[in-house]
Amino acid sequence: MWDATNKRTGERIYAGDAWTPGLYDDPHKEPWISPKDNIINWDELKIDEIPLELVKGHLRKNYLVRSFFRIKDGFNAISAPESEEHKRKKTILSLLLTHDAPIFLVYDTEVYPLSDIPIDRKKIRNEKLIEVRKEILGDSYKITDICIPFHYSNYWGNGLAIEIKESEKDEHKSEKEEFWFARGYSLLWVEKEDFIEDGYGLKNEYLSVIPNSIGLFLLRKELDYKLEIVKKRIEELKIISSKFDNIDKRIDINFDRINDFLIAKKNYLIKIIDDAVQKIDEQKKEDGPKEPVGLDSWM
């Protein structure tokens, strides 16, 4: 299992963190017992405690095995089940917390041995879970995965967030990077394929990391790029808008011209009609009244 309680001190310790120099003379000889919430059949066992053995992270063939606690022989305790994703995250965390594990964090051409990483081990021992929350709507929160706290530095930030990519196309990759960098954390991406089949070991000791200072630089660069796109789009819209303004003016001019033409045409037709009526009236006056034709003229 991932963590245990030290019976002598009462502290709950992560398996990897038990190897911190100066914390214990010999972690193997410490009395370790299981926390109740790590066992699903505790009530059936009817015992006060379940003793554990500590196994240090180590190299096995071509891969790294994480530090972990295991139930001593003779106890039928069943540890709480965990998903494959959770198993992988605990594996990488445990290996990173094992002080002398052969782990190296890599960014570009820079390689950082685990001993150079400013992990705040005291904070880890005093807190069961290191959480970062993101408010979504009102009282709704998104709680991120466990992360490793650091002694703050301008380069590494507040700590290390670990994200395991479940697929090559992670639709939320940019969102996760922005979330962590903006909150002052470095980010460690691990591929699902980097773990051995059962999830309790890591195939490669070199892990790709993005330090917080680099992440913030990338965020600013991305923001500047987006702002440039917005500026260009605004300029394009201004040009398009100005064209529409000219079109409106041309429409107004054309409408006025057509309107004037129709009015002139109407007045011209009215004048022709008036002239025709006037000529008819004048012709009637010239011809005078006609005499009626009677029967006498035939006789």
VEXDREN-2710 file (C-alpha; in Angstrom, 1 decimal):
% VEXDREN-2710
k/r/px/py/pz
1/MET/0.0/0.0/0.0
2/TRP/1.0/3.6/-0.5
3/ASP/1.3/4.9/3.1
4/ALA/1.4/3.7/6.7
5/THR/1.3/4.9/10.3
6/ASN/4.5/4.8/12.4
7/LYS/3.4/3.1/15.6
8/ARG/6.1/4.7/17.6
9/THR/5.5/8.3/16.5
10/GLY/1.9/8.2/15.3
11/GLU/2.9/9.9/12.0
12/ARG/1.3/8.8/8.7
13/ILE/4.1/8.5/6.2
14/TYR/4.3/8.0/2.5
15/ALA/6.4/4.9/1.5
16/GLY/8.9/6.9/-0.6
17/ASP/9.3/9.6/2.0
18/ALA/10.3/7.1/4.8
19/TRP/13.8/7.1/3.3
20/THR/14.5/10.8/3.9
21/PRO/18.0/11.0/5.4
22/GLY/17.8/11.8/9.1
23/LEU/14.2/10.9/9.5
24/TYR/14.8/7.3/10.8
25/ASP/17.9/5.5/11.6
26/ASP/16.6/2.4/9.8
27/PRO/13.2/2.6/8.2
28/HIS/13.0/-1.2/7.9
29/LYS/13.2/-1.5/11.7
30/GLU/10.4/1.0/12.4
31/PRO/7.1/-0.4/13.6
32/TRP/4.6/0.2/10.7
33/ILE/0.9/-0.4/11.0
34/SER/-1.9/0.0/8.4
35/PRO/-4.3/2.9/8.7
36/LYS/-7.9/1.6/8.9
37/ASP/-9.0/3.4/5.7
38/ASN/-6.5/1.3/3.7
39/ILE/-8.2/-2.0/4.6
40/ILE/-11.6/-2.9/3.4
41/ASN/-12.3/-5.9/5.7
42/TRP/-11.1/-4.4/8.9
43/ASP/-14.3/-5.2/10.9
44/GLU/-14.2/-8.9/9.9
45/LEU/-10.6/-9.3/11.2
46/LYS/-11.5/-8.1/14.7
47/ILE/-7.9/-7.1/15.5
48/ASP/-6.5/-3.8/16.8
49/GLU/-3.7/-3.4/14.3
50/ILE/-2.2/-4.9/11.1
51/PRO/1.6/-4.8/11.0
52/LEU/3.3/-3.9/7.7
53/GLU/6.7/-4.3/6.1
54/LEU/8.4/-1.5/4.2
55/VAL/9.9/-2.2/0.8
56/LYS/12.3/0.3/-0.7
57/GLY/12.1/1.4/-4.3
58/HIS/14.6/-0.5/-6.3
59/LEU/15.8/-1.5/-9.7
60/ARG/14.5/-4.8/-11.0
61/LYS/15.8/-6.0/-14.3
62/ASN/15.1/-3.1/-16.7
63/TYR/12.6/-1.0/-14.6
64/LEU/12.2/0.8/-11.3
65/VAL/9.9/-0.6/-8.6
66/ARG/8.2/1.9/-6.3
67/SER/8.6/2.0/-2.5
68/PHE/5.5/0.4/-0.8
69/PHE/4.2/-1.2/2.4
70/ARG/3.0/-4.7/2.3
71/ILE/0.9/-6.7/4.8
72/LYS/3.0/-9.2/6.9
73/ASP/2.3/-12.9/6.4
74/GLY/-0.4/-14.4/8.5
75/PHE/-2.8/-11.5/8.2
76/ASN/-5.8/-11.9/5.9
77/ALA/-6.3/-8.1/5.4
78/ILE/-7.4/-6.9/2.0
79/SER/-6.1/-3.5/1.0
80/ALA/-8.5/-1.0/-0.6
81/PRO/-8.8/-1.5/-4.4
82/GLU/-7.5/1.2/-6.7
83/SER/-7.9/2.1/-10.4
84/GLU/-5.0/1.6/-12.9
85/GLU/-4.7/5.4/-13.2
86/HIS/-4.5/5.8/-9.4
87/LYS/-1.9/3.0/-9.2
88/ARG/0.3/4.7/-11.8
89/LYS/0.1/8.0/-10.0
90/LYS/1.1/6.5/-6.7
91/THR/3.9/4.7/-8.3
92/ILE/5.5/7.8/-9.8
93/LEU/4.9/9.8/-6.6
94/SER/6.5/7.1/-4.4
95/LEU/9.6/6.9/-6.7
96/LEU/10.0/10.7/-6.7
97/LEU/9.8/10.7/-2.9
98/THR/12.4/8.0/-2.5
99/HIS/15.4/10.3/-1.7
100/ASP/18.1/8.2/-3.4
101/ALA/16.0/6.8/-6.2
102/PRO/17.8/7.0/-9.6
103/ILE/15.3/9.4/-11.0
104/PHE/16.2/12.4/-13.3
105/LEU/13.9/15.2/-14.3
106/VAL/14.6/16.4/-17.9
107/TYR/13.7/19.7/-19.6
108/ASP/15.2/20.2/-23.1
109/THR/18.9/19.5/-22.6
110/GLU/18.9/20.1/-18.8
111/VAL/19.0/17.0/-16.6
112/TYR/18.2/17.4/-12.8
113/PRO/18.9/14.5/-10.4
114/LEU/16.3/14.0/-7.7
115/SER/18.7/15.3/-5.1
116/ASP/18.6/18.7/-6.8
117/ILE/14.8/19.0/-6.5
118/PRO/13.7/21.2/-3.5
119/ILE/11.0/18.8/-2.2
120/ASP/9.4/20.1/1.1
121/ARG/9.3/16.7/2.9
122/LYS/8.1/18.3/6.1
123/LYS/5.0/19.6/4.5
124/ILE/4.4/16.2/2.9
125/ARG/4.6/14.4/6.3
126/ASN/2.3/16.9/7.9
127/GLU/-0.4/16.8/5.2
128/LYS/-2.3/13.8/4.0
129/LEU/-3.2/15.4/0.7
130/ILE/-1.8/18.4/-1.1
131/GLU/-4.7/19.9/-3.1
132/VAL/-5.1/22.7/-5.5
133/ARG/-8.7/23.7/-6.1
134/LYS/-10.3/25.5/-9.0
135/GLU/-13.7/27.1/-8.6
136/ILE/-16.0/26.3/-11.5
137/LEU/-19.5/27.5/-10.7
138/GLY/-20.4/29.0/-7.4
139/ASP/-19.6/26.4/-4.7
140/SER/-18.5/23.8/-7.3
141/TYR/-14.8/22.9/-7.3
142/LYS/-12.4/20.9/-9.4
143/ILE/-9.8/19.2/-7.1
144/THR/-6.6/18.3/-8.8
145/ASP/-4.4/15.3/-8.2
146/ILE/-1.9/15.0/-5.4
147/CYS/1.2/17.1/-6.1
148/ILE/4.6/17.3/-4.4
149/PRO/5.2/20.5/-2.5
150/PHE/8.5/22.3/-2.9
151/HIS/10.5/24.9/-0.9
152/TYR/9.5/27.8/-3.2
153/SER/12.1/28.9/-5.8
154/ASN/11.7/31.2/-8.8
155/TYR/12.7/28.4/-11.1
156/TRP/10.6/25.5/-9.7
157/GLY/7.7/27.4/-8.1
158/ASN/5.5/26.0/-5.3
159/GLY/5.8/22.3/-6.2
160/LEU/5.5/19.6/-8.8
161/ALA/2.2/18.6/-10.4
162/ILE/2.1/15.1/-12.0
163/GLU/-0.2/14.4/-14.9
164/ILE/-0.4/11.0/-16.6
165/LYS/-1.5/11.2/-20.2
166/GLU/-4.1/8.6/-20.9
167/SER/-3.9/9.1/-24.7
168/GLU/-1.8/10.8/-27.3
169/LYS/-4.6/13.3/-28.0
170/ASP/-5.3/14.8/-24.6
171/GLU/-8.0/17.4/-25.3
172/HIS/-7.4/19.0/-21.9
173/LYS/-3.6/19.2/-22.1
174/SER/-3.4/23.0/-22.7
175/GLU/-6.0/23.6/-20.0
176/LYS/-4.1/21.5/-17.4
177/GLU/-0.8/23.3/-18.3
178/GLU/-2.4/26.7/-17.9
179/PHE/-4.0/25.7/-14.6
180/TRP/-0.8/24.5/-13.0
181/PHE/1.6/27.1/-14.4
182/ALA/-0.7/29.9/-13.4
183/ARG/-0.8/28.6/-9.8
184/GLY/2.9/28.4/-9.5
185/TYR/3.6/24.7/-10.1
186/SER/6.0/22.8/-12.3
187/LEU/4.5/20.1/-14.4
188/LEU/5.5/16.5/-15.0
189/TRP/3.9/14.7/-17.9
190/VAL/4.2/10.9/-17.9
191/GLU/2.8/8.6/-20.5
192/LYS/0.7/5.6/-19.6
193/GLU/3.1/3.4/-21.6
194/ASP/6.0/4.5/-19.3
195/PHE/4.7/2.1/-16.6
196/ILE/5.1/-1.7/-16.4
197/GLU/2.0/-3.7/-16.9
198/ASP/0.8/-3.9/-13.3
199/GLY/1.5/-0.2/-12.8
200/TYR/3.8/-0.7/-9.8
201/GLY/7.0/0.1/-11.7
202/LEU/8.4/2.6/-14.1
203/LYS/10.3/1.7/-17.3
204/ASN/12.4/4.8/-17.6
205/GLU/14.3/6.8/-14.9
206/TYR/14.3/10.0/-17.1
207/LEU/11.1/12.0/-16.8
208/SER/10.1/15.1/-18.9
209/VAL/9.3/18.1/-16.7
210/ILE/8.4/21.7/-17.4
211/PRO/9.7/24.0/-14.6
212/ASN/7.2/26.6/-13.5
213/SER/9.4/29.6/-14.7
214/ILE/9.5/28.0/-18.2
215/GLY/5.8/27.3/-18.1
216/LEU/5.0/30.9/-17.2
217/PHE/7.2/32.0/-20.1
218/LEU/5.4/29.7/-22.5
219/LEU/2.0/31.0/-21.2
220/ARG/3.0/34.6/-21.8
221/LYS/4.4/33.7/-25.2
222/GLU/1.1/31.9/-26.1
223/LEU/-0.9/34.9/-24.8
224/ASP/1.2/37.3/-26.9
225/TYR/0.6/35.1/-29.9
226/LYS/-3.2/35.1/-29.2
227/LEU/-3.2/38.9/-28.7
228/GLU/-1.5/39.3/-32.1
229/ILE/-4.1/37.2/-33.8
230/VAL/-6.9/39.2/-32.1
231/LYS/-5.2/42.5/-33.2
232/LYS/-5.0/41.3/-36.8
233/ARG/-8.6/40.2/-36.7
234/ILE/-9.7/43.6/-35.4
235/GLU/-7.8/45.3/-38.2
236/GLU/-9.4/43.0/-40.7
237/LEU/-12.8/43.8/-39.3
238/LYS/-12.1/47.5/-39.4
239/ILE/-11.2/47.2/-43.1
240/ILE/-14.4/45.2/-43.8
241/SER/-16.5/47.7/-41.8
242/SER/-15.1/50.6/-43.8
243/LYS/-16.0/48.9/-47.0
244/PHE/-19.6/48.4/-45.8
245/ASP/-19.6/52.1/-44.8
246/ASN/-18.7/53.0/-48.5
247/ILE/-21.3/50.6/-49.8
248/ASP/-24.0/52.3/-47.6
249/LYS/-23.0/55.7/-49.0
250/ARG/-23.1/54.4/-52.6
251/ILE/-26.5/52.9/-51.9
252/ASP/-27.7/56.3/-50.6
253/ILE/-26.3/58.0/-53.7
254/ASN/-27.9/55.5/-56.1
255/PHE/-31.2/55.7/-54.3
256/ASP/-31.3/59.5/-54.6
257/ARG/-30.4/59.3/-58.3
258/ILE/-33.1/56.8/-59.0
259/ASN/-35.6/58.7/-57.0
260/ASP/-34.8/61.9/-58.9
261/PHE/-35.1/60.1/-62.2
262/LEU/-38.6/58.7/-61.3
263/ILE/-39.8/62.0/-60.1
264/ALA/-38.6/63.7/-63.4
265/LYS/-40.3/60.9/-65.4
266/LYS/-43.5/61.3/-63.5
267/ASN/-43.5/65.1/-64.1
268/TYR/-42.7/64.5/-67.7
269/LEU/-45.7/62.1/-68.1
270/ILE/-48.0/64.5/-66.2
271/LYS/-46.9/67.3/-68.6
272/ILE/-47.6/65.1/-71.7
273/ILE/-51.1/64.3/-70.4
274/ASP/-51.8/67.9/-69.5
275/ASP/-50.7/69.0/-73.0
276/ALA/-52.9/66.3/-74.7
277/VAL/-55.9/67.4/-72.6
278/GLN/-55.3/71.0/-73.5
279/LYS/-55.1/70.3/-77.3
280/ILE/-58.3/68.3/-77.1
281/ASP/-60.1/71.2/-75.4
282/GLU/-58.7/73.7/-78.0
283/GLN/-59.8/71.5/-80.9
284/LYS/-63.4/71.4/-79.5
285/LYS/-63.5/75.2/-79.4
286/GLU/-62.4/75.5/-83.0
287/ASP/-64.9/73.1/-84.4
288/GLY/-67.9/74.6/-82.6
289/PRO/-71.3/73.0/-81.9
290/LYS/-72.7/70.6/-84.6
291/GLU/-76.3/70.8/-85.9
292/PRO/-78.4/67.7/-85.4
293/VAL/-79.2/65.7/-88.5
294/GLY/-83.1/65.3/-88.9
295/LEU/-85.5/63.3/-91.2
296/ASP/-86.3/66.5/-93.2
297/SER/-83.0/66.4/-95.0
298/TRP/-84.2/63.1/-96.6
299/MET/-87.3/64.4/-98.0
END
